[in-house]
Amino acid sequence: MTSTMIATLVADGKLSWESKLIDVIPELKESIHSDYHQITLWQLLTHRAGIPKNATDWGAFSLKEIKERRLSILKDNLRKPATYKYGEFHYSNFGYIIAACMAEQITGLSWEVLMKKRLFDPLGMSSAGFGAPNTHNQTDQPWGHSNSWFGNNWQPDQSDNPEALGPAGRVHCNIQDWAKFLSVFSGNENPVLDKKYLNKLITPVGYYAGGWAL
């Protein structure tokens, strides 16, 4: 879904697949390691940017507004040289957060707002939201469960990924709205993207494309 939303920005000419991180966010040139100066949006979306799988602490900078929080996490985690080879596949949640930071920078809107304006609303995905789907401390939706490190001690748990990690997996929706999203890729006309951009998203580099794996 994050790739699809970002593709709408490419379609509008606000970004390109080859946009470089430091061109979109120039302030990063002086604060991140030079190993990351050449990475592009498409490399981030196909996990080929040499980015670590996760940030060291997704809960860091919790007092900052969400866009600034993601950007601060980005800066804090890209100061050291890359540990993975640029151009080779290495799955990275963090790479999707960086791609989202590029979208946030170019629009001035948070990833959450962009998802609603550019994906959920046009597709009529009224159930879509972020985090655990149920109302806090209520059982209006099934709860997930977590297990302790010791023994078989499963406990109900309403938690989800930290807010900063949203672009890599924090959307919820019902099955009908999930089908509305999938219908975008059915080949029929849709209110979100032309076929040219949809084909890009499903054309793999190796075995992984823009959010899709073979």
N, C-alpha and C positions, 0 to 999 in steps of 0.2 A: 504493500500500500504506500509506503514511503517513496519507493521508486516511481510509482505511478503518479503520485502528487508532484514529485520533482520533475517528471516528464512534462507536466502541464506548464511548468516554468520554462522549460526548454522550448516547448511549442510556442510560448509567448515571446521568446527571444530574450528573456531575463537571464538565462543561463545557457551554456552549451554543454554538450557531453564532455568536451575537452577543456572546459573551464578549469583553471588551476586554483587550488586552494588559496595560495598567497596572492593571486590576482583578485579574487573575490573578497578576501579579507586581508588587505595589505599589511595591517599592523602585525600580522603573525610572522612576517619575514624576519623580524628582529627577536622574536621570542621562541620560535620553534627551531628544531635542528634542521640543517640544510638537507638532510636525507628526505625531508618531506616537502621540499620546495617545488618539486615537479609533479606531485600527485594531482590527478584530475578527478573530476566528478565521476566519470564512468568507471575509473579504476576503483574508486570508493564503493560504488554500487555493485561491482563485480568481485569485490574482495581481492584486489590485486594492487593495493597501494602500500603494502608492507606495514600495515597498521596492526598494533596488538589487538588481541581478541576483545579485551575489556580494559576499561580504565582501572587504575589501582583503587579508586574509591568513588563509586557512583553517588554517594551521599555527600560528597564534598561541596563546599560553598553553598550550603543549604539556605542561607539567609538572602542569597541573591535571587533576583528575578530570573525566571527559567531560561530565557535566552542568554543572559549574562552568565548564568550558572554553567550551561553547556559550553560556552566559549571559554570560561575559566578552566573547566575540566580539560578541554582540548589543549590549552596552552600548558597546563601543568603536566600533562602526560606525553607531550611530544617534544620535550626539551632534550631528551637523550637520543643517541643514534638509533636508527631502526634495527630491530632484532630479526626482522623477516625480509626476505629478498623482494625488492620492488619488481612488480610485473608478474610475480608468481601467486597462485591462489593460496590465500590463508584467510579462513573465515574470521570475520571481525564485526562484532556488534558495534564496536567503537567507530568503525568506518562509516556506519550509517548515521551515527550521531554527528560525525564531522560533515557528512553530506547535508544533514539537516541544518547544521550551523551555516553552511553556505546559503541555503534557502532562506534562513532567517535573516542573514546579513543583507541579502539582495532585496528582500521585501520589507524588512522592518517588523515582520509578524512572527509570532512563535510558530513552531511546528504544529502545535495543537490547533491554532487558529487556521493555519494553512490547510490542514487536513479537513477541517470542517467546511471551509469556504470552497475548496477546490475539488474535494472528493465526496465527502459525506452528503452535503446539501444537494449538489447537482444530481447525485444518484438516488436521492431520497432515502438515504440510510439513517433513518430517524432513531434507531436503537444504538447507533455507534457512539462510543465514548472511550474514555481512557482509564486504565486501572481495572481493579476488580469490578465485575458488573453489578454486584449487589449493593444495596444501600448499607451503609456502615452499621454493623451489629444487628442487621436484620436478615431474615432468610427468604427474601423475595426472589433470590437466585441461588443455585447451588454454590456452596463454598468449596474451595480447594482444600487440600489437606497436606500437611507436612509431617515428616517423620523425624524423630530425634536421632542423634548420632548413635545412640546406644539402645539396642533392643527394637522391638516392634511396637512403637508408641506413636501411632498416627493421631494427629490432632487437627481439628478444623482450623482453617487459616484464611483470612480475608486479604492477606497481603498480595502485592504484585511487584513487578520490577520497580525500582526507584524511578521517580518522575523524569529525571534527566535521561534515562535510558529509553524513553518513550519511542523514538524513531526506530529502534531495533526490536520493538515488540511490547506494546502496552495497549493496543486497541482491543476493545471488545465490541461485539455486535451479535444480534440473533442470526439464525441460519438463513432467514429470508434476506436480510441485508448482506450477508456474506455472499449469497447467490447474486445479488445486484452487482457487487464488486466483480465477481467472476464473469458476469455477463459482458463486462467491458471488453474482455478478451475473446468473445465468441465470434467476432468477425462482423457483427451487425453494427449499425450506427449507434453511437452513444454520445452523451452530452459532455464527455470528459476529454477524450483524445482521438485524433485521427489515426488511421491504421499505420501510417508511417512511423509514428512514435511507439505504438503498441508493438509493432514488429521488432523495433530496436530492443524493447524491454524483454522480449522472449527469445532473442537471438543469443545463444550462449557463447561465452569466451571460455573454451574448454568445456566444462559441463555446468557452468553457472552463468546465468544471464542477470538482468536487472531485477533481482528479487526472486527469481525462479531458478530452480535446479532441475536438471534432467533426472 
